[in-house]
Amino acid sequence: MSGEELVTLPGGRFRMGSADFYPEEAPVREIEVSAFAIQPGPVTVAQFARFVEETGYVTVAERPVDPADYPDADPSLLVPGSAVFHPTLGPVPL
């Protein structure tokens, strides 16, 4: 960290999800979150790299893709990072 102290955010309940957008966001449900601490400022690339090195954290881009999550996808395209960083072949409706 850059010398900034962590701030603790209290736990609580909130409604997570959406019935109005993407199917994977449904259903709307009430979730309870425990209190947690967070750095109030941005994290640098160097700080994140140190965190990964010290904890063994595996980023989303490095995780294997589960074919069950993408049943219509070409299996040869389901490689780590493919769900995150590979550009689409055309526009994506938002």
LUMLO-963052 format. One record per residue (C-alpha): residue number from 0; z negated, x negated, y. Coordinates in pm, whole numbers, padded with zeros to 5 digits. Layout:
N
R;n;Z;X;Y
R;NUM;Z;X;Y;
...
This chain:
94
R;n;Z;X;Y
R;0;00000;00000;00000;
R;1;00045;-00103;00357;
R;2;-00324;-00089;00447;
R;3;-00319;00286;00499;
R;4;-00605;00470;00340;
R;5;-00536;00756;00105;
R;6;-00611;01107;00225;
R;7;-00745;01366;-00017;
R;8;-00585;01708;-00017;
R;9;-00793;01992;-00155;
R;10;-00683;02181;-00461;
R;11;-00578;02541;-00444;
R;12;-00341;02808;-00569;
R;13;00017;02875;-00461;
R;14;00320;03068;-00575;
R;15;00580;02837;-00727;
R;16;00937;02925;-00816;
R;17;01206;03155;-00689;
R;18;01378;03467;-00809;
R;19;01652;03429;-00547;
R;20;01825;03098;-00621;
R;21;01878;02896;-00938;
R;22;01779;03044;-01278;
R;23;01568;02738;-01363;
R;24;01344;02813;-01062;
R;25;01229;03144;-01214;
R;26;00992;03302;-01270;
R;27;00778;03301;-00959;
R;28;00427;03227;-01082;
R;29;00089;03141;-00938;
R;30;-00011;02781;-01002;
R;31;-00343;02606;-00953;
R;32;-00336;02246;-00835;
R;33;-00633;02009;-00848;
R;34;-00728;01803;-00546;
R;35;-00531;01479;-00516;
R;36;-00503;01173;-00293;
R;37;-00184;01062;-00123;
R;38;-00075;00793;00119;
R;39;-00005;00961;00454;
R;40;00293;00742;00542;
R;41;00617;00638;00375;
R;42;00620;00412;00069;
R;43;00848;00109;00092;
R;44;01084;00002;-00185;
R;45;00868;-00308;-00238;
R;46;00553;-00097;-00274;
R;47;00723;00134;-00523;
R;48;00858;-00163;-00721;
R;49;00506;-00306;-00740;
R;50;00373;00033;-00857;
R;51;00639;00050;-01132;
R;52;00562;-00306;-01241;
R;53;00185;-00252;-01246;
R;54;00183;00087;-01419;
R;55;00491;00084;-01642;
R;56;00611;00403;-01472;
R;57;00957;00511;-01588;
R;58;01162;00668;-01311;
R;59;01369;00983;-01361;
R;60;01684;00772;-01340;
R;61;01566;00557;-01632;
R;62;01462;00841;-01863;
R;63;01693;00951;-02143;
R;64;01860;01289;-02097;
R;65;01776;01554;-02358;
R;66;02098;01720;-02483;
R;67;01901;02042;-02540;
R;68;01860;02068;-02162;
R;69;02239;02053;-02114;
R;70;02392;02231;-02416;
R;71;02741;02259;-02264;
R;72;02762;01898;-02146;
R;73;02975;01629;-02306;
R;74;02715;01428;-02506;
R;75;02882;01099;-02407;
R;76;02790;01172;-02045;
R;77;02421;01228;-02114;
R;78;02297;00881;-02031;
R;79;01993;00776;-01826;
R;80;02065;00844;-01460;
R;81;02344;01093;-01528;
R;82;02142;01390;-01408;
R;83;02045;01208;-01091;
R;84;02302;00966;-00953;
R;85;02648;01034;-01093;
R;86;02877;01216;-00849;
R;87;03036;01545;-00950;
R;88;03410;01584;-01001;
R;89;03429;01837;-00721;
R;90;03228;02045;-00477;
R;91;02902;02196;-00594;
R;92;02831;02547;-00466;
R;93;02493;02558;-00293;
